[in-house]
Amino acid sequence: YVLCPLIPAYNKLSFKEKMYWVSSCVSTTHAVITTIGSFSHVFGGECYTESLCFQRCEGGEFYVAFTLGYFFYDYSLMWIFFNIFWSPATFLHHFIAVVTGPITFLIDHCQYISVLFLITEASTPFVNFRWMMETAGLRRGRTYVINGLIMVAVFFVARIVLMTKFAIEFYTYFHEFNQTNTIAKAILGPSMTAVYCLNTFWFYKMVRGAIKVLSESTTDKTAKSQ
């Protein structure tokens, strides 16, 4: 709210676009901190040894709590500026995180799973940059196209490949999951399935958008060459 007015492109936006812009800055800050922190915990050996469901993730609760704080901030924007920010898919995504995140640390089960899912935020900065550049009138620029391609690639790796890898691990350690708290079994299974379906849906839309942008770019180059 303080720094955005210093950006020339921001001052030309409508009120709705300014709200989105500020929200995107907050979202990007959260995504960068959460991705780096959760990645270091998951792949740095601080979360996971032989157990998928019963290994404690020391320090991981900070990033889960940090993410919950951001989601509640996002929720507040949805309710205060309903006509600007309301999105059923985003509401469902946040609701799943708000419910499942705290439960895994309260019952000491599946903490690794909660922290692993935070890595999916790696694609968020590129999603936000795409919207910012489009709003600033930079849709035809090379930077916009490059950012879009990186966005699709990172989204695919973080939200499709990584989650598919997790699904395989989950199946391998399913006997552990059957031993977890009843609350974990009732909430985590359906929640993880719903998030995976949401990510698949968003990835489908991204691929369609990327194909459209690339075709437009090719058409523009052909027209200029003629």
Helices and strands as residue ranges (DSSP letters): G 4-6, H 8-11, H 15-43, H 60-80, H 82-85, H 88-106, H 111-118, G 119-123, H 124-135, H 142-155, I 156-161, H 162-172, H 174-177, H 182-225
